[in-house]
Amino acid sequence: MHIIKLVIVILILLSIVNYVSAYLQCSNTYILNITSPSAFIFNINGENVNISILRISNNSCQKLIYMNYTKNNLTSGLLLIQGKYEVVVKSTNQFNFHYYIIKLKCIQKALCPSFLFSTNESVLIPIPDLETPEALKAFIISNVSLTFEIIQCNKIIKEYENTTIVFSNYSYVYFKNPKNIFIKICIYKDSLFYLSYKVIPCFINPYLKLSSLSSEGIASYGILNETKATKPYLIKTTSILGKFNISCILAYNYSQNLVPPCSASLQLNVVLKTCSQVYWLQNVLEFLTLKHEFKLADEILNITCIDSTLSNYSITSLNGYVTMVNQSGKIEYYYGNYYCQPELKYCLPLCGYLVTNVSLEKCGILVSFAAILIKNGSFTCYKEIVYDNVLIHGKFKFAYILVCGKHYTPIGSYYDAELVFGGGGNGEITKFCKLNATLWLFYLKKNTYVTFPNYFTFGEDTAEKAVNITVNFCKYYAKLTTGKENFRCYKASSYSIDPFHYHNISSLHNSSTKSITVITISSTHASNPNYYTYEILIPISLILSFILYYLLFRKR
């Protein structure tokens, strides 16, 4: 009988100990106010930790949307939509807890897009095939558990099952032969998830977009095609110079009604890179070949992402303005010198330079477009025409013209420089009935214009195309005549020029402020200092049990 009484007393005290230990365990509560879809990412350092996330409705009712328990350290996350949330973290042991709230943004970039999906079905996303070795990494976060897969040719390369988050450093995969690649998201119930992936080429492929129609001339893509390997290179400069010598030119387009039928153009196209923006710059001689006239025209396009815009406040010039252009159903915003496009008569041979300069100033980036005529018919002359100075407003850490063979631009085009013949404008495709011209392409290096390491005979960054031009390369320049197109690459001999003591036009280029993800909260917490473990409480409870038994059941 005494043993039974003793057991009853011990059980009572153990239940009291359990209640006290639960009361004394570390419990932390955080209230979150989410204003737009956000990633809630947390890190727990500690053992035996419970985390619960509850959504608080307008009538203060709580709904459990996430619960997890970790025996060891844990890094995880959950997608939260607009609303109020309560995060509760509990443990009987010491722990550290950090969390971050990151606002999610959908960005349209050709090789680095971001999407927000709401679906109750699995999703299969094809990955672009660049026809060169490439890597793929992805980040995904969801409001419910899902399965993330990277698939090639119906074979699962990497898989994460029943998770709410996959970090990009864990999903990295390299493909030597990148064909038939997909990302598959397996959904088990109604889900909202955010996916951002990035295709990382080892080097670009200048022939990727090449069709039977192209613009012809001389171009640098930042790629060296050597016998054993293809190697990318990178050149940063503030000035690109294209030299031309045209002894015969006649173009005629019978089919399109985009510009006058005898139109043609010689274009110097480059890409401007800043700390947060990317711009495409075009410096053009627009010819009316039957009338022996040309005009000087420029255009600037923001290619920071697929849906980037320009405005008459972000980019200004006395000679031009921003206009909207419908390109195959897609609205694009172009700056051009539409107020003032100098028109000149020419005689053959016509020789000179097109020059595009950029310079970083306090108020933004100045882009200067210029043409230099050194021969017009039988007359040798030197006529320098700086026909437009364009200011891109903003504060920037750097700005330069970039030629790079390792990456594509955010819209999937090339970081290249090209001096090419094409149609007269508005995407015209024209046929050259007569052409005899020589083209050179240089970049500024330590106050001297020098050749690029190698050149291609075609350009792919303009909508205007040419038919019936063949290109032959000689040392460091391209000779163009009429004939069948040839798309080739040539290694260039080293050569430099000083174009008649030409002084660099100061130019300044601007980029808008970069929109970065904001980390809004960081929190660290250690467990309650009044912390008791079972190892201490249980022996004490046993001692108290015997004392209580003695006091209650002793013989009087």
C-alpha positions as MATLAB code, in Angstrom:
seq = 'MHIIKLVIVILILLSIVNYVSAYLQCSNTYILNITSPSAFIFNINGENVNISILRISNNSCQKLIYMNYTKNNLTSGLLLIQGKYEVVVKSTNQFNFHYYIIKLKCIQKALCPSFLFSTNESVLIPIPDLETPEALKAFIISNVSLTFEIIQCNKIIKEYENTTIVFSNYSYVYFKNPKNIFIKICIYKDSLFYLSYKVIPCFINPYLKLSSLSSEGIASYGILNETKATKPYLIKTTSILGKFNISCILAYNYSQNLVPPCSASLQLNVVLKTCSQVYWLQNVLEFLTLKHEFKLADEILNITCIDSTLSNYSITSLNGYVTMVNQSGKIEYYYGNYYCQPELKYCLPLCGYLVTNVSLEKCGILVSFAAILIKNGSFTCYKEIVYDNVLIHGKFKFAYILVCGKHYTPIGSYYDAELVFGGGGNGEITKFCKLNATLWLFYLKKNTYVTFPNYFTFGEDTAEKAVNITVNFCKYYAKLTTGKENFRCYKASSYSIDPFHYHNISSLHNSSTKSITVITISSTHASNPNYYTYEILIPISLILSFILYYLLFRKR';
ca = [
       0.000    0.000    0.000;
       2.805    2.390    0.861;
       4.471    1.707   -2.510;
       1.274    2.586   -4.366;
       0.956    5.805   -2.442;
       4.577    6.660   -3.209;
       4.071    6.048   -6.946;
       1.005    8.316   -6.962;
       2.952   11.120   -5.326;
       5.841   10.736   -7.809;
       3.485   10.867  -10.804;
       1.831   14.002   -9.459;
       5.152   15.734   -9.004;
       6.429   14.624  -12.438;
       3.339   16.143  -14.084;
       4.031   19.342  -12.173;
       7.664   19.227  -13.388;
       6.515   18.749  -16.983;
       4.194   21.745  -16.703;
       6.906   23.891  -15.123;
       9.508   22.885  -17.736;
       7.075   23.675  -20.546;
       6.419   27.037  -18.935;
      10.114   27.738  -18.533;
      11.105   26.729  -22.111;
      12.186   29.483  -24.498;
       9.282   30.784  -26.550;
       9.592   33.755  -28.922;
       6.837   35.389  -30.946;
       7.261   37.714  -33.952;
       4.511   39.665  -35.700;
       4.970   40.239  -39.451;
       3.052   42.714  -41.612;
       3.506   41.734  -45.265;
       2.458   44.290  -47.919;
       3.293   42.298  -51.092;
       4.389   38.732  -51.980;
       7.586   38.170  -50.010;
      10.046   35.440  -49.147;
      10.263   34.745  -45.416;
      13.647   33.062  -44.937;
      14.837   31.960  -41.515;
      17.806   30.259  -39.910;
      17.768   28.331  -36.641;
      20.972   27.364  -34.841;
      20.074   24.940  -32.091;
      18.569   21.578  -31.269;
      14.960   20.493  -30.719;
      13.367   23.701  -31.966;
       9.735   24.092  -33.069;
       8.681   26.870  -35.456;
       5.081   27.678  -36.354;
       3.719   30.348  -38.698;
       0.122   31.464  -38.326;
      -1.867   33.802  -40.570;
      -3.979   36.312  -38.642;
      -7.279   37.222  -40.299;
      -9.170   40.504  -39.928;
     -11.320   39.075  -37.113;
      -8.118   38.037  -35.246;
      -8.622   34.343  -36.010;
      -5.390   32.409  -36.541;
      -4.757   29.744  -39.178;
      -1.678   27.541  -39.026;
       0.059   27.621  -42.422;
       3.495   26.209  -41.573;
       5.035   24.081  -38.837;
       8.444   22.467  -38.597;
      10.607   20.768  -36.008;
      14.367   20.471  -36.181;
      16.677   18.285  -34.162;
      19.646   20.219  -35.515;
      20.242   23.499  -37.387;
      17.699   24.512  -40.024;
      17.567   27.025  -42.896;
      14.255   27.222  -44.699;
      11.616   29.618  -45.936;
       8.040   30.227  -46.988;
       6.304   32.500  -49.497;
       3.966   34.915  -47.726;
       1.263   36.954  -49.431;
      -0.143   40.258  -48.194;
      -1.402   40.051  -44.606;
      -0.480   39.753  -40.938;
       1.419   36.756  -39.551;
       2.581   35.427  -36.214;
       5.800   33.416  -36.019;
       6.304   31.328  -32.866;
       9.653   29.658  -32.084;
       9.952   27.317  -29.073;
      12.641   25.114  -27.576;
      13.755   23.617  -24.285;
      17.338   24.283  -25.343;
      19.300   27.366  -26.198;
      19.078   28.515  -29.805;
      19.678   31.436  -32.173;
      17.015   32.537  -34.632;
      17.471   34.928  -37.588;
      14.970   35.804  -40.256;
      14.712   37.966  -43.363;
      11.833   39.303  -45.400;
      12.592   39.809  -49.095;
      10.092   41.446  -51.422;
       9.739   39.386  -54.584;
       9.901   41.057  -57.992;
       9.109   39.568  -61.388;
      11.775   40.629  -63.893;
      11.693   39.904  -67.607;
      15.218   39.053  -68.698;
      16.018   36.657  -71.499;
      18.377   34.366  -69.548;
      17.491   35.393  -65.993;
      13.701   35.675  -65.665;
      11.589   35.695  -62.499;
       7.990   34.454  -62.316;
       5.193   34.321  -59.765;
       2.865   31.366  -60.409;
      -0.519   30.540  -58.912;
      -1.522   27.038  -59.933;
      -2.841   23.675  -58.835;
      -1.059   21.770  -61.617;
       2.565   20.848  -62.232;
       4.583   23.259  -64.378;
       7.214   22.427  -67.026;
       9.512   25.281  -68.090;
      11.880   24.902  -71.092;
      15.378   26.348  -70.692;
      16.947   28.201  -73.683;
      19.452   26.166  -75.689;
      22.430   28.430  -76.425;
      24.308   25.698  -78.340;
      27.368   26.247  -76.138;
      28.272   24.760  -72.719;
      26.213   26.416  -70.012;
      25.231   26.194  -66.356;
      21.821   26.572  -64.762;
      20.848   27.629  -61.271;
      17.441   28.411  -59.834;
      15.756   29.777  -56.722;
      12.229   28.779  -55.788;
      10.023   29.510  -52.784;
       6.418   28.439  -52.258;
       3.573   28.751  -49.788;
       3.160   24.955  -49.717;
       5.471   21.986  -50.157;
       6.373   21.012  -53.722;
       8.979   19.038  -55.655;
      11.615   20.793  -57.757;
      13.333   18.947  -60.638;
      15.911   19.781  -63.310;
      15.434   17.447  -66.274;
      17.485   16.772  -69.409;
      16.236   14.410  -72.106;
      13.577   13.002  -69.729;
      16.213   12.203  -67.090;
      16.098   13.873  -63.663;
      19.469   15.570  -63.078;
      18.656   17.167  -59.719;
      15.629   16.854  -57.442;
      14.357   18.327  -54.161;
      11.214   16.699  -52.766;
       8.556   18.107  -50.417;
      10.202   21.453  -49.796;
       9.040   25.051  -49.680;
      12.379   26.547  -50.753;
      15.361   25.671  -52.950;
      18.380   27.971  -52.862;
      20.255   28.756  -56.070;
      23.624   27.490  -54.805;
      22.070   24.040  -54.219;
      20.435   23.833  -57.656;
      23.554   24.605  -59.750;
      24.011   22.223  -62.696;
      26.587   22.370  -65.521;
      25.674   21.104  -68.999;
      28.370   20.408  -71.551;
      25.720   19.644  -74.156;
      22.714   21.823  -73.173;
      19.827   20.340  -75.137;
      16.279   19.494  -74.039;
      16.597   20.990  -70.541;
      13.531   21.692  -68.407;
      12.652   22.828  -64.914;
       9.690   20.901  -63.524;
       7.659   22.002  -60.522;
       5.460   19.224  -59.140;
       2.433   20.642  -57.319;
       0.300   18.619  -54.892;
      -2.377   21.231  -54.076;
      -3.188   24.882  -54.763;
       0.130   26.662  -54.728;
       1.656   30.109  -55.120;
       5.345   29.932  -55.888;
       8.093   32.250  -57.079;
      10.756   30.975  -59.472;
      13.897   32.747  -60.626;
      16.461   30.952  -62.766;
      19.646   31.973  -64.531;
      21.330   30.432  -67.555;
      25.092   30.983  -67.353;
      26.916   30.443  -70.664;
      30.616   29.629  -70.701;
      30.814   31.899  -73.748;
      28.366   33.389  -76.237;
      27.540   31.973  -79.654;
      27.577   34.678  -82.395;
      25.928   32.251  -84.821;
      23.009   31.460  -82.498;
      20.573   33.959  -84.035;
      22.115   34.001  -87.472;
      19.656   33.441  -90.286;
      20.021   33.726  -94.044;
      19.596   37.499  -93.616;
      22.025   39.616  -91.654;
      23.761   42.969  -91.644;
      27.210   42.748  -93.190;
      30.500   44.389  -92.276;
      32.956   44.048  -89.415;
      32.083   43.170  -85.816;
      33.675   42.105  -82.536;
      31.726   39.769  -80.235;
      34.429   39.227  -77.619;
      35.132   35.686  -78.835;
      38.401   34.143  -80.017;
      37.863   31.083  -82.187;
      41.117   29.163  -81.843;
      41.910   25.722  -83.197;
      41.523   23.828  -79.912;
      39.136   26.007  -77.932;
      36.838   29.011  -78.019;
      37.897   31.722  -75.595;
      35.919   34.787  -74.559;
      37.560   38.142  -73.938;
      36.373   41.396  -72.411;
      37.088   44.978  -73.451;
      35.928   48.105  -71.620;
      36.341   51.429  -73.359;
      34.879   54.919  -73.532;
      35.064   55.263  -77.322;
      34.465   53.145  -80.421;
      35.534   54.331  -83.863;
      34.454   52.919  -87.209;
      36.330   53.973  -90.339;
      34.752   53.703  -93.770;
      35.895   54.164  -97.351;
      33.037   53.817  -99.870;
      33.859   54.007 -103.559;
      30.566   52.576 -104.886;
      27.123   52.100 -103.338;
      23.629   51.505 -104.751;
      20.745   49.794 -102.939;
      17.192   49.125 -104.002;
      14.310   47.437 -102.228;
      11.393   46.387 -104.434;
       9.150   44.735 -101.856;
       8.939   46.780  -98.649;
       7.441   50.216  -98.193;
       9.189   51.111  -94.937;
      11.582   53.775  -96.238;
      12.414   55.154  -99.713;
      13.363   52.173 -101.929;
      16.937   53.359 -102.577;
      17.726   53.628  -98.830;
      20.652   51.953  -97.091;
      22.542   52.511  -93.868;
      25.994   52.171  -92.369;
      25.623   51.598  -88.618;
      28.047   51.755  -85.716;
      26.283   49.794  -82.953;
      27.662   49.357  -79.428;
      26.454   48.501  -75.908;
      26.792   50.811  -72.921;
      27.116   49.214  -69.470;
      26.606   51.048  -66.201;
      26.365   49.959  -62.583;
      22.670   49.167  -62.968;
      21.574   49.734  -66.574;
      22.419   48.504  -70.073;
      21.823   50.587  -73.218;
      22.165   49.926  -76.920;
      23.678   52.862  -78.846;
      23.336   53.332  -82.600;
      25.286   55.835  -84.716;
      24.095   55.815  -88.358;
      24.737   57.151  -91.814;
      21.369   56.842  -93.592;
      21.883   56.885  -97.368;
      19.550   57.730 -100.236;
      21.804   56.061 -102.761;
      20.061   57.340 -105.925;
      20.134   60.945 -104.711;
      23.689   60.860 -103.306;
      22.446   62.138  -99.957;
      22.877   60.945  -96.402;
      21.770   62.081  -92.979;
      23.199   61.508  -89.504;
      20.881   59.686  -87.115;
      21.213   58.085  -83.704;
      19.081   55.920  -81.452;
      19.304   54.702  -77.847;
      17.372   51.749  -76.416;
      17.246   50.663  -72.776;
      17.980   46.911  -72.720;
      18.314   46.488  -68.950;
      15.411   44.049  -69.149;
      12.828   43.055  -71.737;
      10.230   45.626  -70.616;
      12.592   48.521  -69.801;
      11.510   52.001  -70.812;
      12.904   55.462  -71.500;
      11.272   58.820  -70.853;
      11.898   62.422  -71.817;
      12.887   63.025  -68.191;
      15.405   60.188  -67.867;
      17.190   60.978  -71.151;
      17.456   64.419  -72.739;
      19.021   66.247  -75.657;
      18.363   69.465  -77.564;
      18.217   67.420  -80.767;
      15.850   64.595  -79.926;
      13.223   62.940  -77.760;
      11.840   59.540  -76.734;
       9.178   57.880  -78.858;
       7.254   54.592  -78.707;
       7.805   52.035  -81.469;
       5.704   48.930  -82.092;
       8.090   46.072  -82.862;
       6.037   43.020  -83.867;
       3.357   43.806  -81.303;
       5.786   44.774  -78.546;
       6.089   48.421  -77.490;
       9.673   49.699  -77.247;
      10.902   53.141  -76.223;
      13.625   54.691  -78.377;
      15.472   57.935  -78.035;
      16.469   59.485  -81.391;
      17.720   62.827  -82.725;
      14.394   63.347  -84.486;
      14.441   67.142  -84.082;
      17.711   67.587  -85.923;
      19.242   65.034  -88.316;
      21.949   66.748  -90.382;
      21.592   66.055  -94.126;
      24.557   66.222  -96.508;
      25.298   65.641 -100.172;
      28.075   63.213 -100.934;
      30.258   62.256 -103.843;
      32.235   59.081 -104.250;
      34.612   58.032 -102.929;
      33.343   58.904  -99.439;
      35.760   58.377  -96.581;
      35.494   59.150  -92.879;
      34.737   57.945  -89.366;
      31.756   57.285  -87.136;
      32.557   57.810  -83.453;
      30.518   56.989  -80.340;
      31.840   58.214  -76.988;
      30.626   57.947  -73.402;
      31.802   59.785  -70.298;
      30.708   59.798  -66.680;
      29.722   63.186  -65.266;
      28.219   64.369  -61.990;
      24.724   64.689  -63.400;
      24.714   61.457  -65.415;
      26.278   59.902  -68.480;
      26.912   61.875  -71.632;
      26.711   59.951  -74.903;
      28.191   61.775  -77.889;
      27.605   60.828  -81.511;
      29.925   62.197  -84.171;
      30.961   61.783  -87.780;
      34.229   62.903  -89.362;
      34.507   63.320  -93.141;
      38.020   63.214  -94.566;
      37.210   62.730  -98.250;
      34.077   63.599 -100.234;
      34.572   62.839 -103.918;
      37.799   64.277 -105.289;
      38.082   66.773 -102.423;
      40.151   65.932  -99.364;
      38.718   67.609  -96.304;
      38.423   67.326  -92.553;
      34.925   67.992  -91.327;
      34.034   66.993  -87.779;
      30.322   66.907  -86.929;
      29.281   66.248  -83.354;
      25.630   65.961  -84.211;
      24.176   64.903  -80.859;
      25.062   65.011  -77.146;
      22.623   62.951  -75.109;
      22.424   63.034  -71.320;
      21.112   60.054  -69.376;
      20.222   61.462  -65.983;
      21.226   59.857  -62.706;
      24.083   59.060  -60.392;
      26.377   56.280  -61.540;
      29.543   54.677  -60.265;
      30.800   53.744  -63.724;
      29.888   53.779  -67.389;
      31.702   52.231  -70.337;
      31.183   50.599  -73.710;
      31.490   46.852  -73.239;
      32.521   44.092  -75.632;
      32.252   40.754  -73.837;
      32.096   37.209  -75.168;
      31.162   35.582  -71.882;
      27.654   36.938  -71.320;
      24.542   37.930  -73.216;
      22.747   41.179  -72.441;
      19.622   41.024  -70.249;
      17.411   40.830  -73.367;
      19.536   38.056  -74.917;
      21.488   40.174  -77.418;
      25.276   40.575  -77.581;
      27.775   42.806  -75.837;
      29.393   43.542  -79.176;
      30.604   46.376  -81.385;
      29.738   46.351  -85.086;
      30.142   48.543  -88.155;
      27.721   47.098  -90.690;
      25.629   47.847  -93.778;
      21.889   47.229  -93.681;
      18.523   48.560  -94.783;
      17.648   52.219  -94.557;
      15.548   52.001  -91.364;
      12.409   50.634  -89.695;
      13.691   47.079  -90.034;
      14.107   47.272  -93.801;
      15.811   44.460  -95.701;
      17.505   45.863  -98.771;
      19.472   44.493 -101.693;
      22.785   46.080 -102.599;
      23.006   46.293 -106.379;
      26.445   47.881 -106.220;
      28.906   48.100 -103.351;
      32.613   48.573 -102.996;
      33.669   49.601  -99.513;
      36.322   49.058  -96.872;
      35.546   49.072  -93.140;
      37.732   49.271  -90.018;
      36.639   48.977  -86.381;
      38.723   50.281  -83.432;
      38.373   50.911  -79.711;
      40.122   53.499  -77.570;
      42.971   52.163  -75.429;
      45.257   54.594  -73.597;
      44.543   57.511  -75.943;
      45.063   55.386  -79.066;
      42.540   53.600  -81.241;
      43.525   49.946  -81.658;
      42.122   46.860  -83.365;
      40.145   44.139  -81.616;
      41.749   40.664  -81.314;
      39.471   39.262  -84.035;
      36.458   40.118  -86.180;
      33.313   38.539  -87.566;
      31.888   39.507  -90.954;
      28.302   40.040  -89.786;
      26.284   41.895  -87.162;
      23.208   40.644  -85.306;
      22.143   43.585  -83.130;
      20.102   45.564  -85.636;
      16.770   45.013  -87.362;
      17.984   46.331  -90.731;
      19.371   43.561  -92.940;
      21.304   43.381  -96.207;
      21.250   41.055  -99.187;
      23.973   40.445 -101.780;
      27.069   41.496  -99.793;
      30.200   39.396  -99.488;
      32.985   40.253  -97.024;
      36.685   39.515  -97.446;
      39.062   40.163  -94.570;
      42.625   41.441  -94.870;
      44.861   41.765  -91.780;
      42.742   44.254  -89.801;
      40.020   45.518  -92.147;
      37.067   44.177  -94.127;
      36.534   44.658  -97.855;
      32.897   44.518  -98.988;
      31.582   43.889 -102.493;
      28.389   42.498 -103.976;
      28.060   38.740 -103.939;
      27.016   35.789 -101.805;
      27.010   36.354  -98.043;
      29.755   34.664  -96.040;
      29.587   34.467  -92.254;
      33.096   33.968  -90.976;
      35.543   34.933  -88.235;
      39.100   36.208  -88.723;
      42.001   36.874  -86.383;
      43.190   40.471  -86.697;
      46.691   41.870  -86.917;
      47.574   44.521  -84.375;
      47.123   48.028  -85.729;
      46.465   51.475  -84.267;
      45.494   54.872  -85.630;
      45.201   58.485  -84.617;
      42.349   59.748  -86.792;
      43.836   63.103  -87.821;
      44.537   64.150  -84.237;
      40.888   63.688  -83.433;
      40.150   64.762  -79.848;
      37.716   62.623  -77.898;
      34.284   64.090  -77.558;
      33.344   64.243  -73.911;
      30.367   62.036  -73.346;
      28.300   61.133  -70.432;
      25.899   58.302  -69.942;
      23.379   57.589  -67.194;
      21.674   54.690  -65.630;
      18.733   54.656  -63.356;
      18.930   53.636  -59.748;
      19.096   49.912  -59.299;
      16.094   48.355  -57.609;
      17.498   45.919  -55.090;
      15.836   43.455  -52.842;
      15.391   44.913  -49.373;
      16.146   42.891  -46.285;
      13.683   44.391  -43.844;
      14.251   42.555  -40.575;
      16.990   40.623  -38.835;
      16.461   39.079  -35.404;
      18.631   37.102  -32.993;
      17.416   35.494  -29.782;
      18.899   33.162  -27.171;
      16.861   31.071  -24.783;
      15.470   32.239  -21.409;
      18.259   32.716  -18.791;
      15.919   31.151  -16.143;
      16.403   27.835  -17.885;
      16.017   24.451  -16.142;
      16.587   21.083  -17.750;
      14.942   17.817  -16.920;
      18.301   16.603  -15.607;
      17.955   19.090  -12.726;
      14.203   19.030  -12.190;
      13.706   15.245  -12.083;
      16.168   14.512   -9.216;
      14.708   17.431   -7.278;
      11.185   16.089   -7.866;
      12.172   12.649   -6.563;
      13.609   14.126   -3.394;
      10.484   16.226   -2.900;
       8.363   13.095   -3.489;
       9.963   11.247   -0.577;
       9.646   14.289    1.676;
       5.972   14.727    0.757;
       5.303   11.007    1.266;
       6.880   11.118    4.690;
       4.836   14.140    5.710;
       1.526   12.754    4.431;
       1.734    9.114    5.372;
       3.964    8.972    8.447;
       2.555    7.216   11.499;
       1.287    9.538   14.178;
];
